[in-house]
Amino acid sequence: MTKVPVRWLLLAGALLLVAHLYPGVEVKSFSSALIAALVLGLLNTLLRPVLVLLTLPVTVLSLGLFLFVINALMFWAAASMLDGLAVADFWAALIGSLIYSLCGMVIDLVIERLFPQE
């Protein structure tokens, strides 16, 4: 059960890293990053599978590249819902979501090594 809060904290830190690395994404504070990481997690859990299913023909035709667009839309949607997270435009959402996804993959690898039994 300690895996979830640690992952949440690290993903909030990843959002701050995205804002530091790319000027098109802005995060006001760590508490804003915590809320944004929670909202992104909820959107990716609840809404993303529906969008992937609805856009399956386009995703197949684009050889999976349309999934990048879906990730950017989730990132952009989270930014539009929150005051503490700002994204300049769609391209900023796309680049921000790519950096955030890469950070998330690294975080997942680290978490699995730190908490192998949970």
N, C-alpha and C positions, 0 to 999 in steps of 0.2 A: 504494500500500500504506500510505501514511501517513494516508489518510482514515479507516481503521478505528480506530486507536488514538486519534486526535483526537476522533472521534465518541463513542467509549467514555468518554473523560475528560469530555466535555461533557455526556453523558447522566448520568454520575455527579454532576456539578455540578447538573444539573436535578433529580435526586432530593433533593439537599440543599436546593434552592430550594423544592421541594414541601413538604418537612418544615418549612421556615421559614415558608411562606405558610399552611399548613393544619395546625392542631394535632392532627388525627386521624392524621397520619402522622409517624413518628419514625425518624430515621436517626442512629445513634450516632456515626459518624465518616466521614471521606472514604474510608477503606479499606472500610468496610462499604457505602458507596454504590457503590464500584467493583464489589464482588462482587454487589451487588443489581442493578446495571445489566447485568452479565454474565448473571445468572440470568434477569432479565426478557427480555433479548435471546434467550436460548435457549428460554425458554417461548414467546415470540411467534413464534419461527422453527419450532419443532417441534410444539407442542401447539395453538396458536391456529388454524392452518389446519384441523386435524381437527375442532375444536369448531365452527368456522364452517360446515364442511360438514355436520356432524351436526345443527346447529340451523338449517339453511337455511330450512325451512318457517316457523319462528317468526320468523326474521329478515325474511323476505319479508312476513309478516303484520303485523309491527310497523314496516314501512317502513324497516328497517335500524337501528332504535333498539336492538334486542337486541345489537348489536355493542358498545354501551357496557357492557352486562352482561358480555359476554365479556372485554372489556378489564379491567373491575373484578375479575373472577375471576382473571385472570392476575396482576394486581397483588397480590391477596390471597394467591394461591398462593405467589408469591415471598416475601411477608412471612411466611407460615407455615413456609417452609423455612429462613429465615435468622434468626439472632439479632440482627443489626445493623439490621434493618428491621422496624418494628412498625406495624401498621394497627389502629385501634381497632375498627372494624366494617365491614360491607359498604358503608355509605354513605361512610365515610371512604375505602375502597378505590375507590369510584366517583369521588368528587371528586378524590382523589389521582391516579387514572389519567387523568382528564380534563386536569388541570394538566400531568402528565408528557407526555401526548400532544401538547398544544399546544407545550410546550417542545421536544419531539422534532421537530415540524414546523419550528419556527424554526431549530433546529440543522441539520436537513437542508438548508434553504435556504442557510444560511451556509456549510456545508461544500461545497455545489455551487458557490458563488461563489468560495470559496477554492481549491478543487481541481477546476477544470473539466475537465481532461484525463484524470484517473485513472478 
